[in-house]
Protein backbone atom coordinates (compact mmCIF):
# COMPACT_ATOMS: atom_id res chain seq x y z
CA UNK A 1 0.00 0.00 0.00
CA UNK A 2 1.46 3.40 -0.94
CA UNK A 3 2.46 5.61 2.02
CA UNK A 4 0.01 8.19 3.30
CA UNK A 5 0.64 11.19 5.52
CA UNK A 6 -2.04 12.78 7.72
CA UNK A 7 -2.41 16.52 7.35
CA UNK A 8 -1.19 18.47 10.35
CA UNK A 9 -3.90 20.33 12.24
CA UNK A 10 -2.73 23.68 10.82
CA UNK A 11 -2.51 22.37 7.25
CA UNK A 12 -5.99 20.88 7.67
CA UNK A 13 -7.24 24.27 8.85
CA UNK A 14 -6.36 25.89 5.53
CA UNK A 15 -8.06 23.06 3.69
CA UNK A 16 -11.22 23.50 5.77
CA UNK A 17 -11.26 27.27 5.24
CA UNK A 18 -11.57 26.76 1.47
CA UNK A 19 -14.67 28.51 0.21
CA UNK A 20 -15.76 29.40 -3.35
CA UNK A 21 -15.72 33.08 -2.36
CA UNK A 22 -12.31 32.86 -0.68
CA UNK A 23 -10.01 30.27 -2.22
CA UNK A 24 -7.08 29.28 -0.02
CA UNK A 25 -4.38 29.63 -2.68
CA UNK A 26 -1.02 31.34 -2.85
CA UNK A 27 -0.80 32.98 -6.28
CA UNK A 28 2.41 34.26 -7.84
CA UNK A 29 3.43 35.83 -11.14
CA UNK A 30 6.92 36.04 -12.64
CA UNK A 31 7.68 38.05 -15.79
CA UNK A 32 10.44 37.66 -18.38
CA UNK A 33 11.82 39.70 -21.28
CA UNK A 34 11.66 36.65 -23.57
CA UNK A 35 9.17 33.78 -23.93
CA UNK A 36 9.57 30.98 -21.40
CA UNK A 37 11.03 27.72 -22.69
CA UNK A 38 8.41 25.16 -21.64
CA UNK A 39 10.71 22.17 -22.13
CA UNK A 40 13.37 23.78 -19.97
CA UNK A 41 10.83 24.66 -17.27
CA UNK A 42 9.39 21.15 -17.25
CA UNK A 43 12.87 19.67 -16.83
CA UNK A 44 13.46 21.98 -13.85
CA UNK A 45 10.13 21.02 -12.30
CA UNK A 46 10.86 17.33 -12.70
CA UNK A 47 14.43 17.48 -11.42
CA UNK A 48 13.88 19.91 -8.52
CA UNK A 49 10.28 20.66 -7.61
CA UNK A 50 9.12 17.04 -7.68
CA UNK A 51 11.84 16.15 -5.18
CA UNK A 52 9.35 17.54 -2.65
CA UNK A 53 6.77 14.82 -2.07
CA UNK A 54 3.94 17.28 -1.56
CA UNK A 55 3.97 18.22 -5.26
CA UNK A 56 3.13 14.61 -6.17
CA UNK A 57 0.55 14.07 -3.43
CA UNK A 58 -3.16 14.81 -3.42
CA UNK A 59 -5.49 15.36 -0.49
CA UNK A 60 -7.89 12.58 0.43
CA UNK A 61 -10.95 13.63 2.42
CA UNK A 62 -12.64 10.47 3.78
CA UNK A 63 -16.43 10.32 3.83
CA UNK A 64 -16.50 9.42 7.53
CA UNK A 65 -17.07 12.66 9.47
CA UNK A 66 -14.36 12.05 12.09
CA UNK A 67 -11.76 10.52 9.77
CA UNK A 68 -8.70 12.77 9.29
CA UNK A 69 -7.67 14.13 5.92
CA UNK A 70 -4.41 12.76 4.59
CA UNK A 71 -1.89 13.09 1.75
CA UNK A 72 -1.39 10.20 -0.65
CA UNK A 73 0.76 9.91 -3.75
CA UNK A 74 -1.40 10.48 -6.81
CA UNK A 75 -1.38 7.12 -8.64
CA UNK A 76 -2.14 8.91 -11.90
CA UNK A 77 0.31 11.77 -11.45
CA UNK A 78 1.29 13.48 -14.68
CA UNK A 79 3.39 16.61 -14.49
CA UNK A 80 1.89 17.75 -17.79
CA UNK A 81 -1.49 18.11 -16.07
CA UNK A 82 0.03 20.84 -13.89
CA UNK A 83 1.88 22.80 -16.59
CA UNK A 84 -0.43 24.74 -18.90
CA UNK A 85 0.54 26.95 -21.81
CA UNK A 86 -1.71 29.94 -22.56
CA UNK A 87 -1.54 32.89 -24.92
CA UNK A 88 -2.11 36.34 -23.49
CA UNK A 89 -4.91 38.14 -25.35
CA UNK A 90 -4.74 41.64 -26.83
CA UNK A 91 -3.30 44.11 -25.91
CA UNK A 92 -0.60 41.72 -24.60
CA UNK A 93 0.40 44.15 -21.86
CA UNK A 94 0.38 44.39 -18.07
CA UNK A 95 -3.36 45.05 -17.94
CA UNK A 96 -4.03 41.86 -19.92
CA UNK A 97 -1.71 39.89 -17.64
CA UNK A 98 -3.47 41.28 -14.56
CA UNK A 99 -6.80 40.16 -16.03
CA UNK A 100 -5.44 36.64 -16.51
CA UNK A 101 -3.99 36.51 -13.00
CA UNK A 102 -7.32 37.77 -11.63
CA UNK A 103 -9.22 35.06 -13.50
CA UNK A 104 -6.97 32.30 -12.18
CA UNK A 105 -7.07 33.74 -8.67
CA UNK A 106 -10.86 33.34 -8.85
CA UNK A 107 -10.71 29.73 -10.11
CA UNK A 108 -10.39 26.73 -7.80
CA UNK A 109 -7.65 24.14 -8.12
CA UNK A 110 -8.53 20.55 -9.04
CA UNK A 111 -8.76 18.65 -5.74
CA UNK A 112 -8.50 15.28 -7.49
CA UNK A 113 -4.83 16.10 -8.21
CA UNK A 114 -1.90 17.59 -6.27
CA UNK A 115 -2.87 21.14 -5.41
CA UNK A 116 -0.63 23.22 -7.66
CA UNK A 117 -0.49 24.55 -11.20
CA UNK A 118 1.82 26.62 -13.38
CA UNK A 119 0.54 28.58 -16.37
CA UNK A 120 3.22 29.46 -18.92
CA UNK A 121 2.08 32.67 -20.59
CA UNK A 122 3.11 33.57 -24.14
CA UNK A 123 2.63 36.99 -25.71
CA UNK A 124 3.37 39.25 -22.74
CA UNK A 125 4.81 42.00 -24.91
CA UNK A 126 7.95 40.54 -26.44
CA UNK A 127 8.38 38.22 -23.49
CA UNK A 128 6.43 35.85 -21.27
CA UNK A 129 5.30 35.10 -17.75
CA UNK A 130 4.68 32.24 -15.36
CA UNK A 131 1.64 32.23 -13.07
CA UNK A 132 1.94 29.84 -10.14
CA UNK A 133 -0.91 28.67 -7.93
CA UNK A 134 -0.46 26.48 -4.86
CA UNK A 135 -2.89 25.62 -2.11
CA UNK A 136 -2.12 26.91 1.36
CA UNK A 137 -2.65 23.40 2.77
CA UNK A 138 0.62 22.40 1.09
CA UNK A 139 2.69 25.01 2.90
CA UNK A 140 2.74 28.60 4.03
CA UNK A 141 3.93 31.49 1.88
CA UNK A 142 7.51 31.53 3.17
CA UNK A 143 7.98 27.81 2.56
CA UNK A 144 6.41 27.94 -0.88
CA UNK A 145 8.49 30.93 -1.97
CA UNK A 146 11.55 29.01 -0.86
CA UNK A 147 10.53 25.90 -2.77
CA UNK A 148 9.88 27.87 -5.93
CA UNK A 149 13.17 29.71 -5.64
CA UNK A 150 14.84 26.29 -5.60
CA UNK A 151 14.01 26.27 -9.33
CA UNK A 152 16.17 29.33 -9.93
CA UNK A 153 19.85 30.07 -10.40
CA UNK A 154 21.86 33.08 -9.22
CA UNK A 155 23.78 33.41 -12.47
CA UNK A 156 23.09 32.76 -16.16
CA UNK A 157 24.41 29.83 -18.14
CA UNK A 158 23.33 26.92 -15.94
CA UNK A 159 22.97 23.73 -17.99
CA UNK A 160 19.46 22.52 -18.67
CA UNK A 161 18.70 19.42 -16.58
CA UNK A 162 17.80 16.23 -18.35
CA UNK A 163 14.12 15.24 -18.04
CA UNK A 164 14.18 12.29 -15.69
CA UNK A 165 10.57 11.43 -14.97
CA UNK A 166 9.40 11.00 -11.40
CA UNK A 167 12.06 11.05 -8.69
CA UNK A 168 12.69 7.90 -6.71
CA UNK A 169 13.17 9.67 -3.37
CA UNK A 170 10.32 9.89 -0.88
CA UNK A 171 11.70 12.85 1.08
CA UNK A 172 13.06 16.20 -0.14
CA UNK A 173 16.87 16.11 -0.19
CA UNK A 174 18.51 18.10 2.57
CA UNK A 175 20.97 19.58 0.07
CA UNK A 176 18.23 21.87 -1.18
CA UNK A 177 18.19 23.78 2.09
CA UNK A 178 21.57 25.28 1.26
CA UNK A 179 20.07 27.12 -1.69
CA UNK A 180 17.57 28.83 0.62
CA UNK A 181 20.42 30.21 2.72
CA UNK A 182 22.23 31.39 -0.41
CA UNK A 183 19.08 33.16 -1.57
CA UNK A 184 18.71 34.84 1.84
CA UNK A 185 15.41 33.19 2.62
CA UNK A 186 16.16 33.40 6.32
CA UNK A 187 15.39 37.14 6.28
CA UNK A 188 12.10 36.39 8.00
CA UNK A 189 13.01 36.24 11.71
CA UNK A 190 11.45 34.18 14.43
CA UNK A 191 8.96 36.49 16.14
CA UNK A 192 7.70 35.44 19.54
CA UNK A 193 9.13 32.80 21.84
CA UNK A 194 8.19 29.14 21.97
CA UNK A 195 5.26 28.62 24.30
CA UNK A 196 4.62 25.28 25.92
CA UNK A 197 2.55 26.17 28.98
CA UNK A 198 -1.06 26.70 28.18
CA UNK A 199 -1.05 25.63 24.52
CA UNK A 200 -3.10 22.52 25.15
CA UNK A 201 -5.46 24.43 27.43
CA UNK A 202 -6.13 27.00 24.74
CA UNK A 203 -6.80 24.46 22.01
CA UNK A 204 -8.86 22.02 24.05
CA UNK A 205 -10.87 24.83 25.59
CA UNK A 206 -11.42 26.77 22.38
CA UNK A 207 -15.20 26.52 22.52
CA UNK A 208 -15.17 28.20 25.93
CA UNK A 209 -12.66 30.78 24.70
CA UNK A 210 -14.98 31.74 21.88
CA UNK A 211 -18.20 31.88 23.84
CA UNK A 212 -17.32 33.19 27.30
CA UNK A 213 -16.71 36.80 28.17
CA UNK A 214 -13.72 35.93 30.35
CA UNK A 215 -12.46 32.49 29.33
CA UNK A 216 -11.66 30.28 32.30
CA UNK A 217 -8.81 28.72 30.35
CA UNK A 218 -6.87 31.99 30.20
CA UNK A 219 -6.22 31.75 33.93
CA UNK A 220 -4.27 28.54 33.30
CA UNK A 221 -1.92 30.10 30.79
CA UNK A 222 1.39 31.83 31.28
CA UNK A 223 0.85 35.56 31.79
CA UNK A 224 2.30 36.78 28.45
CA UNK A 225 0.52 34.07 26.51
CA UNK A 226 -2.72 34.67 28.41
CA UNK A 227 -2.56 38.41 27.73
CA UNK A 228 -2.03 37.82 24.00
CA UNK A 229 -4.86 35.28 23.84
CA UNK A 230 -7.22 37.57 25.73
CA UNK A 231 -6.28 40.52 23.53
CA UNK A 232 -6.92 38.50 20.38
CA UNK A 233 -10.26 37.10 21.49
CA UNK A 234 -11.68 40.18 23.20
CA UNK A 235 -10.47 42.82 20.72
CA UNK A 236 -13.36 44.84 19.31
CA UNK A 237 -14.45 44.09 15.72
CA UNK A 238 -13.13 46.27 12.92
CA UNK A 239 -15.43 49.09 11.71
CA UNK A 240 -17.50 48.69 8.58
CA UNK A 241 -15.88 50.20 5.47
CA UNK A 242 -16.15 49.60 1.73
CA UNK A 243 -13.19 47.21 2.11
CA UNK A 244 -15.17 44.86 4.35
CA UNK A 245 -18.33 42.93 3.53
CA UNK A 246 -19.84 39.84 1.98
CA UNK A 247 -17.54 38.25 -0.58
CA UNK A 248 -18.30 37.16 -4.12
CA UNK A 249 -16.56 34.76 -6.48
CA UNK A 250 -14.58 37.20 -8.63
CA UNK A 251 -11.24 38.62 -7.47
CA UNK A 252 -9.01 41.30 -8.94
CA UNK A 253 -5.21 41.39 -8.78
CA UNK A 254 -2.94 44.33 -9.61
CA UNK A 255 0.66 45.17 -8.82
CA UNK A 256 2.85 48.24 -8.91
CA UNK A 257 5.67 49.39 -11.09
CA UNK A 258 9.11 48.62 -9.57
CA UNK A 259 9.96 51.10 -6.81
CA UNK A 260 13.76 51.53 -6.63
CA UNK A 261 15.26 50.33 -3.37
CA UNK A 262 17.73 53.20 -3.57
CA UNK A 263 14.84 55.68 -3.18
CA UNK A 264 13.31 53.71 -0.32
CA UNK A 265 16.65 53.55 1.45
CA UNK A 266 17.03 57.32 1.02
CA UNK A 267 13.64 57.74 2.72
CA UNK A 268 14.77 55.38 5.45
CA UNK A 269 17.91 57.41 6.13
CA UNK A 270 15.94 60.67 6.18
CA UNK A 271 13.19 59.43 8.52
CA UNK A 272 14.90 56.76 10.62
CA UNK A 273 12.04 54.38 9.79
CA UNK A 274 12.51 50.83 8.58
CA UNK A 275 11.64 49.82 5.03
CA UNK A 276 8.68 47.89 6.45
CA UNK A 277 7.46 50.97 8.35
CA UNK A 278 7.75 53.14 5.23
CA UNK A 279 5.89 50.73 2.96
CA UNK A 280 3.17 50.09 5.55
CA UNK A 281 2.67 53.85 5.95
CA UNK A 282 2.48 54.28 2.16
CA UNK A 283 -0.09 51.48 1.94
CA UNK A 284 -2.13 53.07 4.74
CA UNK A 285 -2.12 56.43 3.00
CA UNK A 286 -3.22 54.90 -0.29
CA UNK A 287 -6.14 53.14 1.40
CA UNK A 288 -7.09 56.46 3.05
CA UNK A 289 -7.06 58.29 -0.30
CA UNK A 290 -9.34 55.68 -1.87
CA UNK A 291 -11.89 56.03 0.95
CA UNK A 292 -11.89 59.82 0.76
CA UNK A 293 -12.28 59.83 -3.03
CA UNK A 294 -15.52 57.88 -2.56
CA UNK A 295 -16.87 60.09 0.19
CA UNK A 296 -16.21 57.48 2.88
CA UNK A 297 -14.97 58.21 6.38
CA UNK A 298 -11.26 57.53 6.80
CA UNK A 299 -11.38 55.34 9.92
CA UNK A 300 -8.64 53.19 11.38
CA UNK A 301 -8.83 49.46 10.78
CA UNK A 302 -6.56 46.48 11.24
CA UNK A 303 -4.41 44.35 9.02
CA UNK A 304 -3.58 40.76 9.90
CA UNK A 305 0.16 40.32 9.33
CA UNK A 306 1.55 36.78 8.88
CA UNK A 307 4.67 36.17 10.98
CA UNK A 308 7.13 33.38 10.23
CA UNK A 309 7.59 31.06 13.22
CA UNK A 310 10.15 28.75 11.63
CA UNK A 311 13.57 28.31 13.08
CA UNK A 312 16.65 28.60 10.83
CA UNK A 313 16.80 24.81 10.44
CA UNK A 314 13.16 24.63 9.37
CA UNK A 315 13.30 26.96 6.35
CA UNK A 316 13.49 24.14 3.81
CA UNK A 317 10.39 22.32 5.01
CA UNK A 318 6.83 22.18 3.79
CA UNK A 319 3.69 22.66 5.87
CA UNK A 320 2.46 25.74 7.73
CA UNK A 321 4.25 27.35 10.62
CA UNK A 322 3.29 30.97 10.96
CA UNK A 323 1.06 33.06 13.16
CA UNK A 324 -0.84 36.31 12.75
CA UNK A 325 -0.39 39.61 14.50
CA UNK A 326 -2.89 42.44 14.13
CA UNK A 327 -1.66 45.96 13.44
CA UNK A 328 -3.94 49.00 13.63
CA UNK A 329 -3.42 51.03 10.46
CA UNK A 330 -3.71 54.81 11.17
CA UNK A 331 -6.00 55.44 8.21
CA UNK A 332 -7.68 58.37 9.95
CA UNK A 333 -4.40 60.31 10.37
CA UNK A 334 -4.12 62.94 7.61
CA UNK A 335 -0.50 64.06 8.10
CA UNK A 336 2.05 61.87 6.29
CA UNK A 337 4.84 62.30 8.86
CA UNK A 338 2.54 61.72 11.81
CA UNK A 339 1.10 58.63 10.15
CA UNK A 340 4.60 57.22 9.65
CA UNK A 341 5.45 57.91 13.30
CA UNK A 342 2.32 56.05 14.43
CA UNK A 343 3.11 53.09 12.18
CA UNK A 344 6.66 52.93 13.58
CA UNK A 345 5.38 52.94 17.16
CA UNK A 346 2.75 50.28 16.52
CA UNK A 347 5.14 48.02 14.60
CA UNK A 348 7.69 48.30 17.38
CA UNK A 349 5.12 47.34 20.00
CA UNK A 350 4.38 44.09 18.13
CA UNK A 351 7.91 42.73 18.45
CA UNK A 352 7.41 41.15 21.86
CA UNK A 353 3.78 40.12 21.52
CA UNK A 354 2.74 36.48 21.81
CA UNK A 355 -0.15 36.94 19.38
CA UNK A 356 1.63 35.02 16.62
CA UNK A 357 2.00 31.69 18.51
CA UNK A 358 -1.49 32.12 19.98
CA UNK A 359 -3.00 32.50 16.50
CA UNK A 360 -1.00 29.49 15.27
CA UNK A 361 -2.62 27.43 18.02
CA UNK A 362 -6.05 28.73 17.08
CA UNK A 363 -5.41 27.73 13.46
CA UNK A 364 -4.45 24.28 14.72
CA UNK A 365 -7.73 24.12 16.59
CA UNK A 366 -9.61 24.70 13.34
CA UNK A 367 -7.91 21.63 11.94
CA UNK A 368 -9.50 19.18 14.33
CA UNK A 369 -12.54 20.96 15.77
CA UNK A 370 -16.17 20.37 14.91
CA UNK A 371 -17.67 22.40 12.08
CA UNK A 372 -19.51 24.76 14.43
CA UNK A 373 -16.23 25.65 16.16
CA UNK A 374 -14.44 26.04 12.83
CA UNK A 375 -17.06 28.51 11.65
CA UNK A 376 -16.78 30.51 14.85
CA UNK A 377 -13.00 30.71 14.61
CA UNK A 378 -13.10 31.89 11.00
CA UNK A 379 -15.71 34.48 11.96
CA UNK A 380 -13.58 35.55 14.91
CA UNK A 381 -10.49 36.11 12.75
CA UNK A 382 -12.47 37.90 10.08
CA UNK A 383 -14.16 40.26 12.52
CA UNK A 384 -10.87 41.53 13.96
CA UNK A 385 -9.31 42.74 10.69
CA UNK A 386 -10.07 44.18 7.27
CA UNK A 387 -6.98 43.18 5.29
CA UNK A 388 -4.11 40.72 5.17
CA UNK A 389 -0.72 42.45 4.81
CA UNK A 390 2.37 40.44 3.87
CA UNK A 391 5.90 41.77 3.60
CA UNK A 392 8.52 39.38 2.22
CA UNK A 393 12.18 40.37 1.77
CA UNK A 394 13.13 38.62 -1.45
CA UNK A 395 16.53 38.08 -3.08
CA UNK A 396 18.43 41.35 -3.57
CA UNK A 397 20.02 40.13 -6.81
CA UNK A 398 18.38 39.05 -10.09
CA UNK A 399 17.56 35.36 -10.31
CA UNK A 400 17.46 33.21 -13.42
CA UNK A 401 14.78 30.68 -14.32
CA UNK A 402 14.73 28.42 -17.36
CA UNK A 403 17.79 30.15 -18.76
CA UNK A 404 16.77 33.80 -18.45
CA UNK A 405 16.51 36.49 -15.79
CA UNK A 406 13.29 37.03 -13.87
CA UNK A 407 12.34 40.64 -14.57
CA UNK A 408 9.77 40.99 -11.79
CA UNK A 409 7.80 38.88 -9.39
CA UNK A 410 4.78 39.28 -7.14
CA UNK A 411 2.65 36.97 -5.04
CA UNK A 412 -0.48 37.04 -2.88
CA UNK A 413 -1.52 34.86 0.04
CA UNK A 414 -5.17 33.97 0.65
CA UNK A 415 -7.25 36.17 2.94
CA UNK A 416 -8.01 34.03 5.98
CA UNK A 417 -11.18 34.82 7.88
CA UNK A 418 -13.16 35.72 4.74
CA UNK A 419 -11.34 39.03 4.31
CA UNK A 420 -11.67 40.78 0.96
CA UNK A 421 -8.44 42.78 0.81
CA UNK A 422 -4.93 41.39 0.40
CA UNK A 423 -1.84 43.60 0.31
CA UNK A 424 1.59 42.26 -0.63
CA UNK A 425 4.96 43.98 -0.26
CA UNK A 426 7.86 42.16 -1.90
CA UNK A 427 11.46 43.19 -2.53
CA UNK A 428 13.42 41.71 -5.40
CA UNK A 429 16.60 42.69 -7.25
CA UNK A 430 16.87 46.13 -5.62
CA UNK A 431 13.24 47.02 -6.27
CA UNK A 432 10.10 46.89 -4.17
CA UNK A 433 6.71 45.84 -5.53
CA UNK A 434 3.26 46.43 -4.06
CA UNK A 435 0.44 44.05 -4.90
CA UNK A 436 -3.30 44.19 -4.27
CA UNK A 437 -5.91 41.45 -4.34
CA UNK A 438 -9.51 42.56 -3.88
CA UNK A 439 -13.00 41.17 -4.02
CA UNK A 440 -14.55 42.83 -7.06
CA UNK A 441 -17.92 43.22 -5.36
CA UNK A 442 -16.27 45.35 -2.68
CA UNK A 443 -13.43 47.02 -4.60
CA UNK A 444 -13.81 46.64 -8.37
CA UNK A 445 -11.04 49.14 -9.18
CA UNK A 446 -7.89 48.37 -7.15
CA UNK A 447 -5.92 50.29 -9.78
CA UNK A 448 -7.29 53.44 -8.11
CA UNK A 449 -5.85 52.35 -4.76
CA UNK A 450 -2.52 51.80 -6.53
CA UNK A 451 -2.60 55.39 -7.76
CA UNK A 452 -3.03 56.41 -4.12
CA UNK A 453 0.02 54.34 -3.20
CA UNK A 454 2.05 56.16 -5.85
CA UNK A 455 0.87 59.54 -4.56
CA UNK A 456 1.88 58.63 -1.00
CA UNK A 457 5.23 57.31 -2.18
CA UNK A 458 5.96 60.49 -4.12
CA UNK A 459 4.96 62.64 -1.17
CA UNK A 460 7.32 60.83 1.20
CA UNK A 461 10.09 60.87 -1.40
CA UNK A 462 9.63 64.61 -1.84
CA UNK A 463 10.33 65.19 1.85
CA UNK A 464 13.92 63.97 1.76
ChimeraX attribute file (.defattr): number of C-alpha atoms within 10 A of each C-alpha:
attribute: neighborCount
match mode: 1-to-1
recipient: residues
	/A:1	3
	/A:2	7
	/A:3	8
	/A:4	14
	/A:5	13
	/A:6	14
	/A:7	20
	/A:8	17
	/A:9	21
	/A:10	24
	/A:11	25
	/A:12	25
	/A:13	24
	/A:14	25
	/A:15	23
	/A:16	17
	/A:17	21
	/A:18	19
	/A:19	12
	/A:20	14
	/A:21	19
	/A:22	24
	/A:23	25
	/A:24	24
	/A:25	29
	/A:26	24
	/A:27	25
	/A:28	19
	/A:29	19
	/A:30	18
	/A:31	22
	/A:32	22
	/A:33	16
	/A:34	18
	/A:35	19
	/A:36	22
	/A:37	15
	/A:38	15
	/A:39	13
	/A:40	17
	/A:41	20
	/A:42	20
	/A:43	18
	/A:44	22
	/A:45	21
	/A:46	18
	/A:47	18
	/A:48	20
	/A:49	21
	/A:50	20
	/A:51	20
	/A:52	19
	/A:53	17
	/A:54	25
	/A:55	22
	/A:56	24
	/A:57	22
	/A:58	23
	/A:59	25
	/A:60	19
	/A:61	14
	/A:62	11
	/A:63	9
	/A:64	7
	/A:65	8
	/A:66	10
	/A:67	9
	/A:68	17
	/A:69	21
	/A:70	17
	/A:71	20
	/A:72	19
	/A:73	21
	/A:74	17
	/A:75	11
	/A:76	8
	/A:77	16
	/A:78	14
	/A:79	17
	/A:80	10
	/A:81	12
	/A:82	19
	/A:83	19
	/A:84	14
	/A:85	13
	/A:86	14
	/A:87	14
	/A:88	20
	/A:89	14
	/A:90	12
	/A:91	12
	/A:92	17
	/A:93	14
	/A:94	14
	/A:95	13
	/A:96	15
	/A:97	26
	/A:98	16
	/A:99	17
	/A:100	20
	/A:101	24
	/A:102	20
	/A:103	14
	/A:104	20
	/A:105	28
	/A:106	21
	/A:107	16
	/A:108	18
	/A:109	19
	/A:110	12
	/A:111	13
	/A:112	11
	/A:113	22
	/A:114	26
	/A:115	23
	/A:116	24
	/A:117	22
	/A:118	19
	/A:119	19
	/A:120	22
	/A:121	24
	/A:122	21
	/A:123	19
	/A:124	23
	/A:125	18
	/A:126	12
	/A:127	15
	/A:128	22
	/A:129	27
	/A:130	25
	/A:131	23
	/A:132	23
	/A:133	24
	/A:134	23
	/A:135	27
	/A:136	27
	/A:137	26
	/A:138	28
	/A:139	22
	/A:140	24
	/A:141	28
	/A:142	23
	/A:143	23
	/A:144	21
	/A:145	18
	/A:146	24
	/A:147	23
	/A:148	13
	/A:149	21
	/A:150	21
	/A:151	18
	/A:152	23
	/A:153	19
	/A:154	17
	/A:155	14
	/A:156	15
	/A:157	11
	/A:158	14
	/A:159	9
	/A:160	13
	/A:161	16
	/A:162	13
	/A:163	14
	/A:164	10
	/A:165	13
	/A:166	14
	/A:167	16
	/A:168	8
	/A:169	11
	/A:170	13
	/A:171	11
	/A:172	18
	/A:173	12
	/A:174	9
	/A:175	9
	/A:176	17
	/A:177	19
	/A:178	13
	/A:179	19
	/A:180	19
	/A:181	15
	/A:182	11
	/A:183	20
	/A:184	15
	/A:185	23
	/A:186	22
	/A:187	14
	/A:188	19
	/A:189	13
	/A:190	15
	/A:191	22
	/A:192	19
	/A:193	13
	/A:194	10
	/A:195	14
	/A:196	10
	/A:197	13
	/A:198	19
	/A:199	19
	/A:200	14
	/A:201	16
	/A:202	25
	/A:203	21
	/A:204	14
	/A:205	16
	/A:206	21
	/A:207	19
	/A:208	15
	/A:209	21
	/A:210	16
	/A:211	11
	/A:212	11
	/A:213	11
	/A:214	14
	/A:215	20
	/A:216	14
	/A:217	18
	/A:218	20
	/A:219	13
	/A:220	15
	/A:221	20
	/A:222	14
	/A:223	13
	/A:224	14
	/A:225	25
	/A:226	21
	/A:227	17
	/A:228	20
	/A:229	24
	/A:230	18
	/A:231	12
	/A:232	21
	/A:233	22
	/A:234	17
	/A:235	12
	/A:236	11
	/A:237	16
	/A:238	18
	/A:239	14
	/A:240	12
	/A:241	16
	/A:242	15
	/A:243	19
	/A:244	21
	/A:245	15
	/A:246	12
	/A:247	18
	/A:248	15
	/A:249	15
	/A:250	19
	/A:251	27
	/A:252	25
	/A:253	28
	/A:254	22
	/A:255	22
	/A:256	17
	/A:257	13
	/A:258	17
	/A:259	16
	/A:260	15
	/A:261	18
	/A:262	12
	/A:263	14
	/A:264	21
	/A:265	16
	/A:266	13
	/A:267	21
	/A:268	18
	/A:269	13
	/A:270	13
	/A:271	16
	/A:272	14
	/A:273	17
	/A:274	16
	/A:275	17
	/A:276	17
	/A:277	21
	/A:278	24
	/A:279	23
	/A:280	23
	/A:281	28
	/A:282	24
	/A:283	25
	/A:284	27
	/A:285	30
	/A:286	22
	/A:287	21
	/A:288	25
	/A:289	22
	/A:290	22
	/A:291	19
	/A:292	11
	/A:293	11
	/A:294	9
	/A:295	9
	/A:296	13
	/A:297	14
	/A:298	19
	/A:299	16
	/A:300	16
	/A:301	23
	/A:302	22
	/A:303	24
	/A:304	25
	/A:305	20
	/A:306	23
	/A:307	23
	/A:308	25
	/A:309	23
	/A:310	20
	/A:311	13
	/A:312	14
	/A:313	9
	/A:314	13
	/A:315	21
	/A:316	25
	/A:317	21
	/A:318	22
	/A:319	18
	/A:320	28
	/A:321	22
	/A:322	23
	/A:323	23
	/A:324	23
	/A:325	22
	/A:326	23
	/A:327	18
	/A:328	17
	/A:329	24
	/A:330	23
	/A:331	22
	/A:332	15
	/A:333	18
	/A:334	13
	/A:335	9
	/A:336	16
	/A:337	14
	/A:338	13
	/A:339	22
	/A:340	24
	/A:341	18
	/A:342	17
	/A:343	24
	/A:344	19
	/A:345	12
	/A:346	17
	/A:347	18
	/A:348	12
	/A:349	11
	/A:350	16
	/A:351	12
	/A:352	12
	/A:353	18
	/A:354	24
	/A:355	27
	/A:356	28
	/A:357	27
	/A:358	26
	/A:359	21
	/A:360	18
	/A:361	21
	/A:362	24
	/A:363	26
	/A:364	20
	/A:365	25
	/A:366	28
	/A:367	24
	/A:368	20
	/A:369	19
	/A:370	13
	/A:371	12
	/A:372	10
	/A:373	16
	/A:374	21
	/A:375	15
	/A:376	17
	/A:377	22
	/A:378	19
	/A:379	15
	/A:380	18
	/A:381	23
	/A:382	21
	/A:383	20
	/A:384	23
	/A:385	26
	/A:386	28
	/A:387	26
	/A:388	25
	/A:389	24
	/A:390	22
	/A:391	19
	/A:392	20
	/A:393	16
	/A:394	24
	/A:395	19
	/A:396	14
	/A:397	13
	/A:398	17
	/A:399	22
	/A:400	20
	/A:401	23
	/A:402	24
	/A:403	19
	/A:404	20
	/A:405	19
	/A:406	21
	/A:407	17
	/A:408	21
	/A:409	22
	/A:410	23
	/A:411	27
	/A:412	25
	/A:413	24
	/A:414	24
	/A:415	24
	/A:416	22
	/A:417	23
	/A:418	25
	/A:419	29
	/A:420	29
	/A:421	25
	/A:422	23
	/A:423	24
	/A:424	20
	/A:425	24
	/A:426	19
	/A:427	22
	/A:428	23
	/A:429	18
	/A:430	16
	/A:431	19
	/A:432	25
	/A:433	21
	/A:434	24
	/A:435	21
	/A:436	22
	/A:437	26
	/A:438	25
	/A:439	27
	/A:440	19
	/A:441	18
	/A:442	19
	/A:443	20
	/A:444	13
	/A:445	16
	/A:446	23
	/A:447	16
	/A:448	16
	/A:449	21
	/A:450	22
	/A:451	15
	/A:452	22
	/A:453	25
	/A:454	20
	/A:455	16
	/A:456	21
	/A:457	22
	/A:458	12
	/A:459	13
	/A:460	20
	/A:461	15
	/A:462	9
	/A:463	11
	/A:464	12
